[in-house]
Amino acid sequence: MVEKVKLGEKWYILATESPADESRRVLKHDKTFALFDRFGDIEAVGLGEEGIYHGDTSFLSQQELQIEGVRPMFLNSTVKDDNGLFIIELMNPDLHPEGQEPIAKGLLHIFRAKLLWNNACYEHLRIVNFGLDTTRTTLSIDFGADFKDIFEVRGFHRERRGEYMQPRIGADELVLGYRGLDDVVRRTRISFDPAPDRLSDSRAEFQVELAPKGEAHIYLTIGCELGETASKAPTDYFGAFTQLNESIGREMKSRCKIHTSDPLFNSWIDRSTSDLVMLTTPLKEGPYPYAGVPWYSTTFGRDGILTAREYLWIDPGLARGVLAFLAANQATSVDPERDAEPGKILHEARTGELADLNEIPFRHYYGTVDATPLFIGLAGAYYERTGDLAFIRGIWSSIRNALEWIDRFGDRDGDGFVEFARYTESGLAQQGWKDSPDSVFHQDGRLADAPIALCEVQGYVYEAKLQAAKLGRLLGEPPAFADELEEAAARLKRRFNDVFWCEEIGTYAIALDGEKKQCKVRSSNAGHALWTGIATQERAEQVARQLLGEDFFCGWGIRTIPEKEVRYNPMAYHNGSIWPHDNALIADGMARYGLTGEAMKVFAGMRDVSLYMDQHRMPELFCGFDKRPDEGPTLYPVACSPQAWAAATVFYLLQACLGLSFDPEKPQIRFRNPQLPPFLDRVEIRDLAINGATVDLMLQRYPNNVGINVMRKEGRAEVVAVA
């Protein structure tokens, strides 16, 4: 009998309706993000996810522009390539103003431009009369602020809420407020220039008179304020526009740059770069990539680590920021409500009203089994990229504590494998990266009982112990410390291949359940055993062949589980869908075992996906339906887009195929049997930095190899092709 999963699993994202607009536009700056429809509006329909958010709270839940009481007609909208500015173009429909001559459609052009800067949304609204006569019309904007926590927007039900404050209406300003049950005042301050002709607590109206070819301009600033102290936005629209452009320019300039012979591939690269710049938030410990908009726009341990790992060769500073933040927020005690244990690495941190009141456990929540070994793995990879031993020394105590967690709390029964089980019903039932409640099951569809030992997690632990051994030697730890870690890793590899390999399904079982029985399910999790190196060569080749078979590989990418598994559903979050970051890790694992041709097949599938995605933006996931001629992939309706580890996918896929690695001590940039897929004839890499040196490289694909040309070199560094 197949066990059913309750929709009421507490942290499930409810999808009772379709999203309001599948072509929604996203802006983010620091800890503020906004979702608009293609008209530039915020409509309280569909899932209700559109809005301006700050600190996990919706500060604006409605903004609708009308002309003469009706919605303008849509012409075009786009977010600029650097993600800084959202541009919308509209025109009037046929209008019949009371007491005036009709206005034929298309005489009035309405231009909107929106940007985010320092906790505020700035908007420029311009209306131009292309008619031959003077025109008088009324523009109105409806506003609303429900101050819902992001978890309420996701479907979480509360018995009580705080109180809405009396709106304050001035000549050119509207202030909407809410005092939460946490006694924190949250205000939305909407300022206008010029002042509206009429202003209420929900609408601003402007009477506009336009001579032929005349134009009028309206500026709005929507500020998000926390606490009792009122404040005005520190600048105007043009000041914010200038400062934002300068900030984005600095960030883009500081990164390694990639340009190829394929313009469409370049669009994917450029959008991914811009998305990572936008999602990265400066914290006191350093830059941190927020996981994704809208549902995960905060610090996530696993997501931050894997994003930084994929992007490491481009910008190692991101990994440094992730490691520093996670070290500073490592658990120090047992706290069952937060699934916290000493040495454990953070799963997610939230800052809204529900987190402040502990109505949700996610203020600092540690219910992830994999972030802790992945943290150590990232530390080792960061050193291999940078040689920054001083920084590693600064977080060494956190690495030691993470190692202790693996052996003491991760492996509670001492069987050599790391398992998980939540402490309370409020915690996440599944604590691997596939964390939907039905993601780990047996061959007949029964859900696995905890404690659960996931296939991929054992590989993460294997890599963590090897990396920690290497770092320990560099830091002068006693030789026995590193020797013991290496011996433990070798034992784990032998035992993993003995216990997790399942001849019946021809791959590694997805997990062991609480009775140490194999969950005999084929899954993409097995591909992570290649990524970490815990698989044997023979079995790695067998896993790779299976993952690229028709049952798994749909043409766009590798499904999370294949078609023949009992819980397969191409529209399920983790049971048949396709995740770009999952595919990137698997491709890197294939290349690790010399299967670069197989990795390029994954690369080609992901490149084809990017051609069909809006703005060439790779989403969190998409549905796993078979690729059909002249059709694009099927979108997943509540996927985050942008999502950090999906944005970083393209860089890791390219690195995998090039066999690119670094030795900062020599220093060397190394290419091991580099290959390029058929859609890339040339790849130019500029400002690739290592140990104070920078190089510009040109890689050219030939019939039997890839040529590597050094176009510029500053400082001491070698470029080496490794057999």
Protein Blocks (a to p, Z undefined) as FASTA:
>chain_A
ZZdddfklmklccdfbccfblkbccddehjbccdddfkopacdehjolaccdeehiafbf
bdcddeehiacddfbdcddfklmaccddddddddddehiacddehkaccddddddeehia
cdddddddfbfbdcddddddddddehpafklmnopacfbdcddddddddfkbccdddddf
kopacddddddddddfbdcfkbccddddddehiacdddddddddedjbdcddfbdfklmm
mmmmmmmmmmmmmpccdddfblklmmmmmmmmmmmmmmpccdfkbccddfbdfklgccdf
klmmmmmmmmmmmmmmlmmmmmmmmmmmgcfbdcfknopaehiacfbdcfbfklmnomac
klpacbbfklmmmmmmmmmmmmmmnopaklmmmmmmmmmmmmmmmmmmmmmnonopacdd
dfblkbcfblcfblcfklpccfkopacddddddfklmmmmmmmmmmmmmmmmmnopafkl
mmmmmmmmmmmmmmmmmmmpcfknopacfbdcfkopacddddfklmmmmmnopacfklmm
mmmmmmmmmklmnojaccfbdfklmklcfkbfklopacfklmmmmmmmmmmnopamlmmm
mmmmmmmmmmmpghhiacfbdcfbdcdehiacdddfkbccddfklmmmmmmmmmmmnopa
cdfklpccddehiacdfklmbdcdehiaeehiacdddddddfkbccdddfbdedjddddd
dZZ
